[in-house]
Amino acid sequence: MNIKYYVLLMVGIFLAMGLGMMIGITLENQNIIENQQTQIIRQIEDRFVSLRTETEQLQESLQTSEDQKNQLHELSNMLLTEVVQNKLSGLQVALVSFSEQAQMKDIVDFLHLTGASVPSSVSFSRPFGRDRAASANQSPDEMISAVIDDLVFSMNFGGMTPLIQEAEDLKLISSTGGYEVPIDRIILIGQGNSSLAYDKLLINRALEAGIPVIAVETGDREDSAITEYKALGISTVDHVESIYGKVALASILSGNQGNFGFGSEAQEQLPNPLFLETDNGSPDSVAANGEKTQ
């Protein structure tokens, strides 16, 4: 009995020690996990603080860049005014587009800044008189072709023809201003491939009449027709709404020629020199009908 007692006692002691060791190890592992969790939380907090600081710095940098952008925009507008103001005094310019959605106001305002007069801005309605033809014997294409012929005639010699009056009455075209003054230049606001056939007809008729045509497009035009305009031998400006485009347009209206802008068909962004000079070293002043005054 004594031996059994001692054996059981020893077994109990070792079991107690083993159980104690297991409990100790378990508690130690829990402390390790807790410590790891605490370290991870601290790392996340530190990273969050760092990201918040970086975000604040980026916001400050972005605001600084925005302020600089606004300052540069104001400076660019001021310099643009200094460069082009009254450069085109006496020039008569007409705007034409085969879309009622064409943005003409910005170009008209810019032309007024240059000193040019804009006696006429003409927009053709879509679908180009379909269901509105003046005669049952004429197709819409024939009708619009005839209107283009008369429009060029009116811009060349001044005065409104009966067909132009009828086209306005039928809402085939809408115009701002009149047709009393002969036009020195025509600015064609391109609408891409959708109106290319009519653009070409207008360009050819105007060139036959001796009126230079400048085709312009805005930067958001996806189906650009600059290649087609260039093939006709006329000057072009893409991204005409930009400061570069406006300066290039003024330069071409003053007598320069070429294809300018940011597109693949552009020769350069701007003509060089911007404005042609006379023998006495001063820029040309363009008078009515394209004549130049010293």
For each residue, the residues with C-beta under 8 A, 3 or more apart:
1: 4 5
2: 5 6
3: 6 7
4: 1 7 8
5: 1 2 8 9
6: 2 3 9 10
7: 3 4 10 11
8: 4 5 11 12
9: 5 6 12 13
10: 6 7 13 14
11: 7 8 14 15
12: 8 9 15 16
13: 9 10 16 17
14: 10 11 17 18
15: 11 12 18 19
16: 12 13 19 20
17: 13 14 20 21
18: 14 15 21 22
19: 15 16 22 23
20: 16 17 23 24
21: 17 18 24 25
22: 18 19 25 26
23: 19 20 26 27
24: 20 21 27 28
25: 21 22 28 29
26: 22 23 29 30
27: 23 24 30 31
28: 24 25 31 32
29: 25 26 32 33
30: 26 27 33 34
31: 27 28 34 35
32: 28 29 35 36
33: 29 30 36 37
34: 30 31 37 38
35: 31 32 38 39
36: 32 33 39 40
37: 33 34 40 41
38: 34 35 41 42
39: 35 36 42 43
40: 36 37 43 44
41: 37 38 44 45
42: 38 39 45 46
43: 39 40 46 47
44: 40 41 47 48
45: 41 42 48 49
46: 42 43 49 50
47: 43 44 50 51
48: 44 45 51 52
49: 45 46 52 53
50: 46 47 53 54
51: 47 48 54 55
52: 48 49 55 56
53: 49 50 56 57
54: 50 51 57 58
55: 51 52 58 59
56: 52 53 59 60
57: 53 54 60 61
58: 54 55 61 62
59: 55 56 62 63
60: 56 57 63 64
61: 57 58 64 65
62: 58 59 65 66
63: 59 60 66 67
64: 60 61 67 68
65: 61 62 68 69
66: 62 63 69 70
67: 63 64 70 71
68: 64 65 71 72
69: 65 66 72 73
70: 66 67 73 74
71: 67 68 74 75
72: 68 69 75 76
73: 69 70 76 77
74: 70 71 77 78
75: 71 72 78 79
76: 72 73 79 80 243
77: 73 74 80 81 243
78: 74 75 81 82
79: 75 76 82 83
80: 76 77 83 84 243 246 247
81: 77 78 84 85 113
82: 78 79 85
83: 79 80 87 247 250 274
84: 80 81 87 88 110 113 114 246 247 250
85: 81 82 113 114 115
86: 89 114 115
87: 83 84 114 115 250 254 275 283 285
88: 84 91 93 111 114 115 116 250 253 254 286
89: 86 115 116 285 286
90: 115 117 285 286 287 288 293
91: 88 114 115 116 117 184 185 253 286 287 288
92: 116 117 119 181 182 183 184 185 288 289
93: 88 111 116 117 118 183 184 185 186 187 253
94: 118 119 120 121 122 155 183 185 186 187
95: 104 107 108 118 120 121 122 186 187 189
96: 121 122 123 124 151 186 187 188 189 202
97: 102 104 122 123 124 188 189 191
98: 123 124 126 128 191 195 198 199
99: 102 123 124 126 189 191 194 195
100: 123 124 125 126 174
101:
102: 97 99 123 189 191
103: 106 107 189 218 241
104: 95 97 107 108 121 123 176 189
105: 108 109
106: 103 109 110 241
107: 95 103 104 110 111 187 189 216 240 249
108: 95 104 105 111 112 118 121
109: 105 106 112 113
110: 84 106 107 113 114 246 249 250
111: 88 93 107 108 114 116 117 118
112: 108 109 115 116 118
113: 81 84 85 109 110
114: 84 85 86 87 88 91 110 111 250 253
115: 85 86 87 88 89 90 91 112
116: 88 89 91 92 93 111 112 253
117: 90 91 92 93 111 181
118: 93 94 95 108 111 112 121 177
119: 92 94 177 178 179 180 181 183
120: 94 95 155 175 176 177 178 179 181 183
121: 94 95 96 104 108 118 175 176 177
122: 94 95 96 97 151 173 174 175
123: 96 97 98 99 100 102 104 173 174 175
124: 96 97 98 99 100 128 144 147 172 173 195 198
125: 100 128 129 171 172 173 174
126: 98 99 100
127: 130 140
128: 98 124 125 140 141 144 172 198
129: 125 132 133 140 143 144 167 170 172
130: 127 133 140
131:
132: 129 140 170 171 172
133: 129 130 136 138 139 140 143
134: 138 143 163 166 167 170
135: 138 143
136: 133
137:
138: 133 134 135 142 143 146
139: 133 142 143
140: 127 128 129 130 132 133 143 144
141: 128 144 145
142: 138 139 145 146
143: 129 133 134 135 138 139 140 146 147 172
144: 124 128 129 140 141 147 148 172 198
145: 141 142 148 149 201
146: 138 142 143 149 150 163
147: 124 143 144 150 151 163 164 167 172 173
148: 144 145 151 152 198 201 202 205
149: 145 146 152 153 205
150: 146 147 153 154 161 163 164
151: 96 122 147 148 154 155 164 173 202
152: 148 149 155 156 202 205 206 209 211
153: 149 150 156 157 161 209
154: 150 151 157 158 159 160 161 164 179
155: 94 120 151 152 179 182 183 186 206 209 211
156: 152 153 182 183 209 210 211
157: 153 154 182
158: 154 179 180 181 182
159: 154 179 180
160: 154 164 165 178 179 180
161: 150 153 154 164 165
162: 165 166
163: 134 146 147 150 166 167
164: 147 150 151 154 160 161 167 168 173 179
165: 160 161 162 168 169
166: 134 162 163 169 170
167: 129 134 147 163 164 170 172 173
168: 164 165 171 172 173 174 175
169: 165 166
170: 129 132 134 166 167
171: 125 132 168 174
172: 124 125 128 129 132 143 144 147 167 168
173: 122 123 124 125 147 151 164 167 168
174: 100 122 123 125 168 171
175: 120 121 122 123 168 178 179
176: 104 120 121
177: 118 119 120 121
178: 119 120 160 175 181
179: 119 120 154 155 158 159 160 164 175
180: 119 158 159 160
181: 92 117 119 120 158 178 288
182: 92 155 156 157 158 288 289
183: 92 93 94 119 120 155 156 186 211
184: 91 92 93 211 212 286 288 289 290
185: 91 92 93 94 211 212 213 214 253 290
186: 93 94 95 96 155 183 202 206 211 212 213 214
187: 93 94 95 96 107 213 214 215 216 249
188: 96 97 199 202 203 213 214 215 216 229
189: 95 96 97 99 102 103 104 107 216 217
190: 195 199 215 216 217 221 224 225 226 229
191: 97 98 99 102 194 195 199 221
192: 195 196 217 221 222 223 224 225
193: 196 223 225
194: 99 191 223
195: 98 99 124 190 191 192 198 199
196: 192 193 199 200 225 228
197: 200 201
198: 98 124 128 144 148 195 201 202
199: 98 188 190 191 195 196 202 203 215 225 228 229
200: 196 197 203 204 228 232
201: 145 148 197 198 204 205
202: 96 148 151 152 186 188 198 199 205 206 213
203: 188 199 200 206 207 213 215 229 232 234
204: 200 201 207 208 232
205: 148 149 152 201 202 208 209
206: 152 155 186 202 203 209 211 212 213
207: 203 204 210 211 212 213 232 234
208: 204 205
209: 152 153 155 156 205 206
210: 156 207
211: 152 155 156 183 184 185 186 206 207
212: 184 185 186 206 207 234 235 290
213: 185 186 187 188 202 203 206 207 234
214: 185 186 187 188 234 235 236 237 249 252 253
215: 187 188 190 199 203 225 226 229 234 235 236 237
216: 107 187 188 189 190 236 237 238 240 245 249
217: 189 190 192 221 224 225 226 236 237 238 239 240
218: 103 221 239 240 241
219: 238 239 241 242 262
220:
221: 190 191 192 217 218 224 238
222: 192
223: 192 193 194
224: 190 192 217 221 227 238 263 265
225: 190 192 193 196 199 215 217 228 229
226: 190 215 217 229 230 236 238 259 261 263 265 266
227: 224 230 231 265
228: 196 199 200 225 231 232
229: 188 190 199 203 215 225 226 232 234 236
230: 226 227 233 234 236 259 265
231: 227 228
232: 200 203 204 207 228 229
233: 230
234: 203 207 212 213 214 215 229 230
235: 212 214 215 252 256 257 258 259 260
236: 214 215 216 217 226 229 230 259 260 261 265 266
237: 214 215 216 217 240 245 248 249 252 259 260 261
238: 216 217 219 221 224 226 245 260 261 262 263 265 266
239: 217 218 219 242 244 245 261 262 263
240: 107 216 217 218 237 245 246 248 249 261
241: 103 106 218 219 245 246
242: 219 239 245 246 262
243: 76 77 80 246 247
244: 239 247 248 260 261 262 269 270
245: 216 237 238 239 240 241 242 248 249 260 261
246: 80 84 110 240 241 242 243 249 250
247: 80 83 84 243 244 250 251 270 274
248: 237 240 244 245 251 252 260 261 269 270 271
249: 107 110 187 214 216 237 240 245 246 252 253
250: 83 84 87 88 110 114 246 247 253 254 274
251: 247 248 254 256 260 270 271 274 275
252: 214 235 237 248 249 255 256 257 258 260 271
253: 88 91 93 114 116 185 214 249 250 286
254: 87 88 250 251 275 276 283 284 286
255: 252 275 276 284 286 292
256: 235 251 252 271 274 275 276
257: 235 252
258: 235 252 267 268 271
259: 226 230 235 236 237 265 266 267
260: 235 236 237 238 244 245 248 251 252 266 267 268 269 270 271
261: 226 236 237 238 239 240 244 245 248 266 269
262: 219 238 239 242 244 266 269
263: 224 226 238 239 266
264:
265: 224 226 227 230 236 238 259
266: 226 236 238 259 260 261 262 263 269
267: 258 259 260
268: 258 260 271 272
269: 244 248 260 261 262 266
270: 244 247 248 251 260 274
271: 248 251 252 256 258 260 268 274
272: 268
273: 276 277
274: 83 247 250 251 256 270 271
275: 87 251 254 255 256 283 284
276: 254 255 256 273 283 284
277: 273 281 282 283 284
278: 281 282 283 284 292 294
279:
280: 294
281: 277 278
282: 277 278 294
283: 87 254 275 276 277 278
284: 254 255 275 276 277 278 292
285: 87 89 90 292 293 294
286: 88 89 90 91 184 253 254 255 290 291 292 293
287: 90 91 290 291 292 293
288: 90 91 92 181 182 184 291
289: 92 182 184
290: 184 185 212 286 287
291: 286 287 288
292: 255 278 284 285 286 287
293: 90 285 286 287
294: 278 280 282 285
